[in-house]
Amino acid sequence: MSDAVIISCDTALRQKIPGADVRWVETREQFEAALGEGFAFALVDVCSCQEDVAQVIRDCRERANAHRIVAFLSECAGDDAIRAHIAGADRIISVDQLEEELATSHD
């Protein structure tokens, strides 16, 4: 079981957080593999997620048994944040708060 996963297709974001001790998930195949292994903490990129964000969040909770799910967004519609919240994300944060969220996930 992985400790944390980031579900994002944003390669620029990945370069901004190179030292993060997380598993990056960019494709549906990687997501399915991560779901099979399970993970405790998921960070879901609402803006670059190519799947239905609500379904991704539900899958994290139900199939991977994630204890905590945080959706983050950079420049996308507020409707996406609302959908993430309704789907069960524990928190919605801006991408600027991502590093801080990762740091506190290991406390």
N, CA, C and O atoms as a GROMACS GRO file, in nm:
protein
  428
    1MET      N    1   0.084  -0.118   0.000
    1MET     CA    2   0.000   0.000   0.000
    1MET      C    3   0.089   0.124   0.000
    1MET      O    4   0.181   0.135   0.080
    2SER      N    5   0.060   0.216  -0.090
    2SER     CA    6   0.131   0.343  -0.095
    2SER      C    7   0.079   0.434   0.015
    2SER      O    8  -0.036   0.424   0.057
    3ASP      N    9   0.164   0.524   0.059
    3ASP     CA   10   0.122   0.621   0.158
    3ASP      C   11   0.037   0.729   0.092
    3ASP      O   12  -0.072   0.761   0.140
    4ALA      N   13   0.086   0.785  -0.019
    4ALA     CA   14   0.015   0.895  -0.084
    4ALA      C   15   0.031   0.888  -0.235
    4ALA      O   16   0.134   0.844  -0.286
    5VAL      N   17  -0.072   0.932  -0.305
    5VAL     CA   18  -0.067   0.943  -0.450
    5VAL      C   19  -0.114   1.082  -0.492
    5VAL      O   20  -0.200   1.142  -0.427
    6ILE      N   21  -0.057   1.130  -0.600
    6ILE     CA   22  -0.104   1.253  -0.664
    6ILE      C   23  -0.158   1.212  -0.799
    6ILE      O   24  -0.086   1.153  -0.880
    7ILE      N   25  -0.283   1.242  -0.823
    7ILE     CA   26  -0.347   1.209  -0.950
    7ILE      C   27  -0.350   1.336  -1.032
    7ILE      O   28  -0.434   1.424  -1.010
    8SER      N   29  -0.258   1.346  -1.128
    8SER     CA   30  -0.243   1.469  -1.206
    8SER      C   31  -0.168   1.441  -1.336
    8SER      O   32  -0.078   1.357  -1.340
    9CYS      N   33  -0.207   1.510  -1.440
    9CYS     CA   34  -0.137   1.502  -1.569
    9CYS      C   35  -0.052   1.626  -1.593
    9CYS      O   36  -0.003   1.646  -1.704
   10ASP      N   37  -0.035   1.708  -1.493
   10ASP     CA   38   0.037   1.834  -1.505
   10ASP      C   39   0.187   1.810  -1.482
   10ASP      O   40   0.232   1.804  -1.368
   11THR      N   41   0.263   1.798  -1.591
   11THR     CA   42   0.406   1.771  -1.579
   11THR      C   43   0.481   1.888  -1.518
   11THR      O   44   0.582   1.868  -1.450
   12ALA      N   45   0.435   2.010  -1.541
   12ALA     CA   46   0.499   2.127  -1.480
   12ALA      C   47   0.486   2.121  -1.328
   12ALA      O   48   0.580   2.157  -1.256
   13LEU      N   49   0.374   2.076  -1.280
   13LEU     CA   50   0.353   2.062  -1.136
   13LEU      C   51   0.447   1.957  -1.079
   13LEU      O   52   0.504   1.976  -0.972
   14ARG      N   53   0.464   1.849  -1.150
   14ARG     CA   54   0.553   1.742  -1.104
   14ARG      C   55   0.695   1.794  -1.090
   14ARG      O   56   0.767   1.754  -0.998
   15GLN      N   57   0.737   1.881  -1.180
   15GLN     CA   58   0.872   1.938  -1.173
   15GLN      C   59   0.887   2.036  -1.057
   15GLN      O   60   0.997   2.056  -1.006
   16LYS      N   61   0.776   2.098  -1.016
   16LYS     CA   62   0.781   2.193  -0.904
   16LYS      C   63   0.796   2.121  -0.770
   16LYS      O   64   0.842   2.180  -0.673
   17ILE      N   65   0.755   1.995  -0.764
   17ILE     CA   66   0.758   1.920  -0.639
   17ILE      C   67   0.841   1.793  -0.660
   17ILE      O   68   0.789   1.683  -0.644
   18PRO      N   69   0.969   1.806  -0.695
   18PRO     CA   70   1.048   1.689  -0.730
   18PRO      C   71   1.082   1.599  -0.612
   18PRO      O   72   1.098   1.478  -0.630
   19GLY      N   73   1.093   1.654  -0.494
   19GLY     CA   74   1.135   1.574  -0.380
   19GLY      C   75   1.022   1.509  -0.302
   19GLY      O   76   1.046   1.444  -0.201
   20ALA      N   77   0.900   1.527  -0.348
   20ALA     CA   78   0.786   1.473  -0.274
   20ALA      C   79   0.789   1.321  -0.273
   20ALA      O   80   0.813   1.257  -0.376
   21ASP      N   81   0.764   1.264  -0.157
   21ASP     CA   82   0.763   1.119  -0.141
   21ASP      C   83   0.621   1.067  -0.167
   21ASP      O   84   0.551   1.024  -0.076
   22VAL      N   85   0.582   1.071  -0.294
   22VAL     CA   86   0.449   1.028  -0.335
   22VAL      C   87   0.458   0.951  -0.466
   22VAL      O   88   0.558   0.956  -0.536
   23ARG      N   89   0.352   0.882  -0.495
   23ARG     CA   90   0.341   0.812  -0.624
   23ARG      C   91   0.259   0.902  -0.716
   23ARG      O   92   0.148   0.941  -0.682
   24TRP      N   93   0.314   0.934  -0.832
   24TRP     CA   94   0.243   1.016  -0.931
   24TRP      C   95   0.162   0.925  -1.023
   24TRP      O   96   0.214   0.826  -1.074
   25VAL      N   97   0.039   0.958  -1.043
   25VAL     CA   98  -0.051   0.881  -1.129
   25VAL      C   99  -0.097   0.972  -1.241
   25VAL      O  100  -0.161   1.075  -1.217
   26GLU      N  101  -0.064   0.935  -1.365
   26GLU     CA  102  -0.097   1.021  -1.480
   26GLU      C  103  -0.192   0.956  -1.578
   26GLU      O  104  -0.260   1.026  -1.654
   27THR      N  105  -0.200   0.824  -1.580
   27THR     CA  106  -0.284   0.756  -1.678
   27THR      C  107  -0.389   0.670  -1.609
   27THR      O  108  -0.379   0.642  -1.490
   28ARG      N  109  -0.489   0.631  -1.684
   28ARG     CA  110  -0.594   0.544  -1.629
   28ARG      C  111  -0.533   0.411  -1.582
   28ARG      O  112  -0.574   0.357  -1.479
   29GLU      N  113  -0.436   0.359  -1.656
   29GLU     CA  114  -0.373   0.233  -1.619
   29GLU      C  115  -0.298   0.246  -1.486
   29GLU      O  116  -0.306   0.158  -1.401
   30GLN      N  117  -0.227   0.356  -1.468
   30GLN     CA  118  -0.157   0.380  -1.342
   30GLN      C  119  -0.257   0.396  -1.227
   30GLN      O  120  -0.232   0.350  -1.116
   31PHE      N  121  -0.369   0.461  -1.256
   31PHE     CA  122  -0.472   0.480  -1.154
   31PHE      C  123  -0.530   0.345  -1.111
   31PHE      O  124  -0.548   0.320  -0.992
   32GLU      N  125  -0.560   0.260  -1.208
   32GLU     CA  126  -0.614   0.128  -1.177
   32GLU      C  127  -0.514   0.047  -1.093
   32GLU      O  128  -0.553  -0.022  -0.999
   33ALA      N  129  -0.385   0.055  -1.128
   33ALA     CA  130  -0.283  -0.016  -1.051
   33ALA      C  131  -0.275   0.037  -0.908
   33ALA      O  132  -0.265  -0.041  -0.814
   34ALA      N  133  -0.280   0.168  -0.893
   34ALA     CA  134  -0.275   0.229  -0.759
   34ALA      C  135  -0.398   0.189  -0.678
   34ALA      O  136  -0.387   0.162  -0.558
   35LEU      N  137  -0.515   0.186  -0.742
   35LEU     CA  138  -0.637   0.144  -0.672
   35LEU      C  139  -0.624   0.001  -0.622
   35LEU      O  140  -0.668  -0.032  -0.512
   36GLY      N  141  -0.562  -0.084  -0.704
   36GLY     CA  142  -0.544  -0.224  -0.665
   36GLY      C  143  -0.453  -0.241  -0.545
   36GLY      O  144  -0.473  -0.330  -0.463
   37GLU      N  145  -0.351  -0.155  -0.535
   37GLU     CA  146  -0.257  -0.162  -0.424
   37GLU      C  147  -0.310  -0.093  -0.300
   37GLU      O  148  -0.277  -0.131  -0.188
   38GLY      N  149  -0.393   0.008  -0.320
   38GLY     CA  150  -0.446   0.087  -0.209
   38GLY      C  151  -0.351   0.199  -0.171
   38GLY      O  152  -0.231   0.192  -0.196
   39PHE      N  153  -0.405   0.301  -0.110
   39PHE     CA  154  -0.326   0.413  -0.061
   39PHE      C  155  -0.406   0.486   0.046
   39PHE      O  156  -0.529   0.482   0.046
   40ALA      N  157  -0.335   0.551   0.136
   40ALA     CA  158  -0.399   0.616   0.249
   40ALA      C  159  -0.441   0.760   0.220
   40ALA      O  160  -0.538   0.809   0.279
   41PHE      N  161  -0.370   0.826   0.130
   41PHE     CA  162  -0.390   0.969   0.109
   41PHE      C  163  -0.385   0.998  -0.040
   41PHE      O  164  -0.291   0.958  -0.108
   42ALA      N  165  -0.486   1.066  -0.090
   42ALA     CA  166  -0.491   1.101  -0.233
   42ALA      C  167  -0.502   1.251  -0.251
   42ALA      O  168  -0.578   1.318  -0.182
   43LEU      N  169  -0.424   1.302  -0.344
   43LEU     CA  170  -0.434   1.442  -0.387
   43LEU      C  171  -0.479   1.438  -0.532
   43LEU      O  172  -0.408   1.385  -0.618
   44VAL      N  173  -0.596   1.494  -0.559
   44VAL     CA  174  -0.656   1.485  -0.692
   44VAL      C  175  -0.653   1.623  -0.758
   44VAL      O  176  -0.708   1.719  -0.704
   45ASP      N  177  -0.589   1.631  -0.873
   45ASP     CA  178  -0.582   1.755  -0.950
   45ASP      C  179  -0.712   1.772  -1.026
   45ASP      O  180  -0.735   1.707  -1.128
   46VAL      N  181  -0.796   1.859  -0.977
   46VAL     CA  182  -0.929   1.880  -1.036
   46VAL      C  183  -0.917   1.934  -1.178
   46VAL      O  184  -0.998   1.900  -1.264
   47CYS      N  185  -0.817   2.017  -1.204
   47CYS     CA  186  -0.806   2.085  -1.333
   47CYS      C  187  -0.747   2.000  -1.444
   47CYS      O  188  -0.788   2.012  -1.559
   48SER      N  189  -0.652   1.913  -1.412
   48SER     CA  190  -0.589   1.836  -1.519
   48SER      C  191  -0.635   1.691  -1.525
   48SER      O  192  -0.591   1.615  -1.611
   49CYS      N  193  -0.721   1.652  -1.436
   49CYS     CA  194  -0.771   1.515  -1.435
   49CYS      C  195  -0.851   1.491  -1.562
   49CYS      O  196  -0.946   1.564  -1.590
   50GLN      N  197  -0.814   1.390  -1.637
   50GLN     CA  198  -0.882   1.362  -1.763
   50GLN      C  199  -1.003   1.272  -1.746
   50GLN      O  200  -1.077   1.248  -1.841
   51GLU      N  201  -1.024   1.224  -1.628
   51GLU     CA  202  -1.139   1.141  -1.596
   51GLU      C  203  -1.244   1.228  -1.526
   51GLU      O  204  -1.219   1.344  -1.495
   52ASP      N  205  -1.359   1.170  -1.501
   52ASP     CA  206  -1.462   1.237  -1.423
   52ASP      C  207  -1.410   1.251  -1.280
   52ASP      O  208  -1.390   1.151  -1.211
   53VAL      N  209  -1.390   1.374  -1.235
   53VAL     CA  210  -1.330   1.399  -1.104
   53VAL      C  211  -1.410   1.335  -0.992
   53VAL      O  212  -1.353   1.275  -0.901
   54ALA      N  213  -1.541   1.346  -0.999
   54ALA     CA  214  -1.626   1.287  -0.895
   54ALA      C  215  -1.605   1.136  -0.887
   54ALA      O  216  -1.598   1.080  -0.777
   55GLN      N  217  -1.594   1.070  -1.001
   55GLN     CA  218  -1.574   0.924  -1.001
   55GLN      C  219  -1.435   0.889  -0.949
   55GLN      O  220  -1.419   0.790  -0.877
   56VAL      N  221  -1.335   0.968  -0.984
   56VAL     CA  222  -1.199   0.944  -0.934
   56VAL      C  223  -1.198   0.952  -0.782
   56VAL      O  224  -1.138   0.867  -0.716
   57ILE      N  225  -1.264   1.052  -0.726
   57ILE     CA  226  -1.267   1.068  -0.580
   57ILE      C  227  -1.342   0.951  -0.516
   57ILE      O  228  -1.296   0.897  -0.415
   58ARG      N  229  -1.454   0.913  -0.573
   58ARG     CA  230  -1.528   0.799  -0.518
   58ARG      C  231  -1.445   0.671  -0.524
   58ARG      O  232  -1.444   0.592  -0.430
   59ASP      N  233  -1.374   0.650  -0.636
   59ASP     CA  234  -1.287   0.532  -0.648
   59ASP      C  235  -1.176   0.533  -0.544
   59ASP      O  236  -1.143   0.429  -0.487
   60CYS      N  237  -1.118   0.649  -0.518
   60CYS     CA  238  -1.013   0.660  -0.416
   60CYS      C  239  -1.066   0.616  -0.280
   60CYS      O  240  -1.000   0.542  -0.208
   61ARG      N  241  -1.183   0.662  -0.248
   61ARG     CA  242  -1.243   0.632  -0.118
   61ARG      C  243  -1.286   0.485  -0.110
   61ARG      O  244  -1.254   0.415  -0.013
   62GLU      N  245  -1.358   0.439  -0.210
   62GLU     CA  246  -1.421   0.307  -0.204
   62GLU      C  247  -1.328   0.193  -0.243
   62GLU      O  248  -1.328   0.088  -0.179
   63ARG      N  249  -1.248   0.212  -0.348
   63ARG     CA  250  -1.166   0.102  -0.398
   63ARG      C  251  -1.027   0.098  -0.338
   63ARG      O  252  -0.969  -0.009  -0.322
   64ALA      N  253  -0.971   0.214  -0.305
   64ALA     CA  254  -0.836   0.217  -0.249
   64ALA      C  255  -0.836   0.235  -0.098
   64ALA      O  256  -0.732   0.228  -0.034
   65ASN      N  257  -0.954   0.257  -0.041
   65ASN     CA  258  -0.968   0.280   0.103
   65ASN      C  259  -0.886   0.399   0.151
   65ASN      O  260  -0.829   0.395   0.260
   66ALA      N  261  -0.880   0.504   0.070
   66ALA     CA  262  -0.807   0.624   0.110
   66ALA      C  263  -0.874   0.685   0.233
   66ALA      O  264  -0.996   0.702   0.236
   67HIS      N  265  -0.794   0.718   0.333
   67HIS     CA  266  -0.846   0.778   0.455
   67HIS      C  267  -0.868   0.928   0.438
   67HIS      O  268  -0.954   0.987   0.503
   68ARG      N  269  -0.788   0.987   0.350
   68ARG     CA  270  -0.798   1.132   0.329
   68ARG      C  271  -0.783   1.162   0.181
   68ARG      O  272  -0.693   1.112   0.114
   69ILE      N  273  -0.874   1.246   0.131
   69ILE     CA  274  -0.870   1.287  -0.009
   69ILE      C  275  -0.875   1.438  -0.014
   69ILE      O  276  -0.968   1.501   0.038
   70VAL      N  277  -0.776   1.497  -0.078
   70VAL     CA  278  -0.770   1.641  -0.095
   70VAL      C  279  -0.772   1.670  -0.244
   70VAL      O  280  -0.688   1.620  -0.319
   71ALA      N  281  -0.867   1.751  -0.286
   71ALA     CA  282  -0.872   1.796  -0.425
   71ALA      C  283  -0.801   1.930  -0.433
   71ALA      O  284  -0.818   2.015  -0.346
   72PHE      N  285  -0.722   1.949  -0.538
   72PHE     CA  286  -0.656   2.079  -0.554
   72PHE      C  287  -0.681   2.130  -0.694
   72PHE      O  288  -0.699   2.053  -0.788
   73LEU      N  289  -0.681   2.263  -0.706
   73LEU     CA  290  -0.708   2.323  -0.836
   73LEU      C  291  -0.620   2.445  -0.858
   73LEU      O  292  -0.579   2.513  -0.764
   74SER      N  293  -0.593   2.468  -0.986
   74SER     CA  294  -0.513   2.585  -1.022
   74SER      C  295  -0.601   2.686  -1.093
   74SER      O  296  -0.642   2.785  -1.034
   75GLU      N  297  -0.630   2.661  -1.217
   75GLU     CA  298  -0.711   2.756  -1.293
   75GLU      C  299  -0.824   2.683  -1.364
   75GLU      O  300  -0.815   2.655  -1.484
   76CYS      N  301  -0.928   2.652  -1.291
   76CYS     CA  302  -1.043   2.588  -1.353
   76CYS      C  303  -1.169   2.640  -1.286
   76CYS      O  304  -1.164   2.715  -1.189
   77ALA      N  305  -1.279   2.599  -1.339
   77ALA     CA  306  -1.408   2.651  -1.294
   77ALA      C  307  -1.440   2.608  -1.151
   77ALA      O  308  -1.402   2.499  -1.107
   78GLY      N  309  -1.509   2.694  -1.081
   78GLY     CA  310  -1.553   2.663  -0.945
   78GLY      C  311  -1.646   2.544  -0.941
   78GLY      O  312  -1.657   2.476  -0.839
   79ASP      N  313  -1.716   2.518  -1.052
   79ASP     CA  314  -1.805   2.402  -1.058
   79ASP      C  315  -1.728   2.273  -1.033
   79ASP      O  316  -1.781   2.180  -0.971
   80ASP      N  317  -1.605   2.267  -1.080
   80ASP     CA  318  -1.523   2.148  -1.059
   80ASP      C  319  -1.493   2.128  -0.911
   80ASP      O  320  -1.494   2.015  -0.861
   81ALA      N  321  -1.466   2.235  -0.840
   81ALA     CA  322  -1.441   2.227  -0.697
   81ALA      C  323  -1.566   2.180  -0.623
   81ALA      O  324  -1.558   2.101  -0.529
   82ILE      N  325  -1.681   2.230  -0.665
   82ILE     CA  326  -1.807   2.188  -0.603
   82ILE      C  327  -1.831   2.039  -0.626
   82ILE      O  328  -1.870   1.968  -0.533
   83ARG      N  329  -1.807   1.992  -0.748
   83ARG     CA  330  -1.824   1.849  -0.777
   83ARG      C  331  -1.730   1.764  -0.693
   83ARG      O  332  -1.768   1.658  -0.644
   84ALA      N  333  -1.607   1.810  -0.675
   84ALA     CA  334  -1.511   1.737  -0.593
   84ALA      C  335  -1.558   1.729  -0.449
   84ALA      O  336  -1.546   1.624  -0.384
   85HIS      N  337  -1.612   1.837  -0.398
   85HIS     CA  338  -1.662   1.840  -0.260
   85HIS      C  339  -1.781   1.745  -0.245
   85HIS      O  340  -1.786   1.666  -0.150
   86ILE      N  341  -1.875   1.752  -0.337
   86ILE     CA  342  -1.993   1.667  -0.331
   86ILE      C  343  -1.956   1.519  -0.341
   86ILE      O  344  -2.019   1.434  -0.279
   87ALA      N  345  -1.852   1.490  -0.420
   87ALA     CA  346  -1.808   1.351  -0.439
   87ALA      C  347  -1.740   1.294  -0.315
   87ALA      O  348  -1.722   1.173  -0.305
   88GLY      N  349  -1.701   1.380  -0.222
   88GLY     CA  350  -1.643   1.330  -0.098
   88GLY      C  351  -1.503   1.373  -0.066
   88GLY      O  352  -1.442   1.318   0.026
   89ALA      N  353  -1.448   1.471  -0.138
   89ALA     CA  354  -1.315   1.521  -0.102
   89ALA      C  355  -1.321   1.582   0.037
   89ALA      O  356  -1.416   1.655   0.070
   90ASP      N  357  -1.222   1.554   0.119
   90ASP     CA  358  -1.218   1.607   0.254
   90ASP      C  359  -1.188   1.756   0.257
   90ASP      O  360  -1.238   1.830   0.342
   91ARG      N  361  -1.105   1.798   0.162
   91ARG     CA  362  -1.068   1.940   0.153
   91ARG      C  363  -1.050   1.977   0.007
   91ARG      O  364  -1.022   1.891  -0.077
   92ILE      N  365  -1.068   2.106  -0.022
   92ILE     CA  366  -1.039   2.162  -0.153
   92ILE      C  367  -0.936   2.271  -0.129
   92ILE      O  368  -0.960   2.362  -0.050
   93ILE      N  369  -0.822   2.263  -0.196
   93ILE     CA  370  -0.716   2.361  -0.175
   93ILE      C  371  -0.668   2.414  -0.310
   93ILE      O  372  -0.699   2.358  -0.415
   94SER      N  373  -0.593   2.523  -0.305
   94SER     CA  374  -0.531   2.574  -0.428
   94SER      C  375  -0.400   2.499  -0.449
   94SER      O  376  -0.344   2.441  -0.356
   95VAL      N  377  -0.352   2.500  -0.571
   95VAL     CA  378  -0.227   2.431  -0.602
   95VAL      C  379  -0.111   2.490  -0.522
   95VAL      O  380  -0.012   2.421  -0.496
   96ASP      N  381  -0.121   2.616  -0.483
   96ASP     CA  382  -0.016   2.680  -0.403
   96ASP      C  383  -0.002   2.617  -0.265
   96ASP      O  384   0.104   2.628  -0.203
   97GLN      N  385  -0.105   2.552  -0.217
   97GLN     CA  386  -0.103   2.489  -0.084
   97GLN      C  387  -0.058   2.343  -0.089
   97GLN      O  388  -0.053   2.276   0.014
   98LEU      N  389  -0.028   2.294  -0.208
   98LEU     CA  390   0.001   2.151  -0.225
   98LEU      C  391   0.125   2.106  -0.148
   98LEU      O  392   0.121   2.003  -0.080
   99GLU      N  393   0.233   2.180  -0.156
   99GLU     CA  394   0.356   2.140  -0.085
   99GLU      C  395   0.333   2.135   0.066
   99GLU      O  396   0.380   2.043   0.133
  100GLU      N  397   0.262   2.233   0.118
  100GLU     CA  398   0.231   2.235   0.261
  100GLU      C  399   0.145   2.114   0.300
  100GLU      O  400   0.168   2.052   0.403
  101GLU      N  401   0.048   2.082   0.216
  101GLU     CA  402  -0.038   1.966   0.242
  101GLU      C  403   0.043   1.837   0.244
  101GLU      O  404   0.020   1.750   0.328
  102LEU      N  405   0.138   1.824   0.151
  102LEU     CA  406   0.224   1.706   0.148
  102LEU      C  407   0.311   1.698   0.273
  102LEU      O  408   0.332   1.590   0.328
  103ALA      N  409   0.361   1.811   0.317
  103ALA     CA  410   0.446   1.814   0.435
  103ALA      C  411   0.369   1.770   0.559
  103ALA      O  412   0.423   1.697   0.643
  104THR      N  413   0.245   1.812   0.571
  104THR     CA  414   0.166   1.776   0.689
  104THR      C  415   0.111   1.635   0.680
  104THR      O  416   0.067   1.580   0.782
  105SER      N  417   0.112   1.575   0.563
  105SER     CA  418   0.058   1.439   0.550
  105SER      C  419   0.147   1.336   0.618
  105SER      O  420   0.102   1.225   0.645
  106HIS      N  421   0.272   1.371   0.645
  106HIS     CA  422   0.364   1.276   0.708
  106HIS      C  423   0.381   1.302   0.856
  106HIS      O  424   0.463   1.238   0.921
  107ASP      N  425   0.304   1.395   0.910
  107ASP     CA  426   0.313   1.424   1.055
  107ASP      C  427   0.240   1.320   1.137
  107ASP      O  428   0.238   1.329   1.260
   0.00000   0.00000   0.00000
